[in-house]
Amino acid sequence: SSTPLAEDPNWSVTEFETTPVMSTYLLAYIVSEFQSVNETAQNGVL
């Protein structure tokens, strides 16, 4: 980005471990007869 960073005193750096190399050609293609499920729990959650 060419815009300046806003100063934030609470900002910290998080570093992650290197991820393993993964193939870019992995793909899943699924054909199925799906069923619709419509149920509501007692607390109103669908």
C-alpha positions, 0 to 999 in steps of 0.5 A, a space after each residue: 500500500 502507498 498510504 502511511 500506516 496509522 500509529 497504534 500503540 497496541 499493535 504487535 507482530 504475529 509470526 506464523 510457522 511456515 506452512 507445508 507446500 500444497 498442490 495447487 491442483 487438488 479439487 473435489 467435485 461432488 454430485 449428489 442428491 442433497 436433502 433440505 433439513 429445516 428444524 428449529 431448536 427450542 432456543 430458536 436456532 435454525 
